């Protein structure tokens, strides 16, 4: 993915709630699931501490108590999609 593609995803992740929820029209694989994923992404992205506590609960790993960068529907090289990617400090897509 190009740098401009990542920047576009980052901008999309900071879009308004209504824009994020309405960007999946009918006819896609499962627009209801995508809208639910977007709603969850907004909560993780904007409510302090929620994403860090979720990561800690699921993985046992402590993370910084700050708002993460949240990317939704990230395409993989195999043609699949990662529903949510959380980045605490590093750039999205880095490990």
Secondary structure as UniProt FT lines:
FT   HELIX           3..13
FT   HELIX           17..21
FT   TURN            26..27
FT   TURN            29..30
FT   HELIX           31..46
FT   TURN            48..49
FT   HELIX           50..59
FT   STRAND          69..75
FT   TURN            77..78
FT   STRAND          81..87
FT   TURN            92..93
//
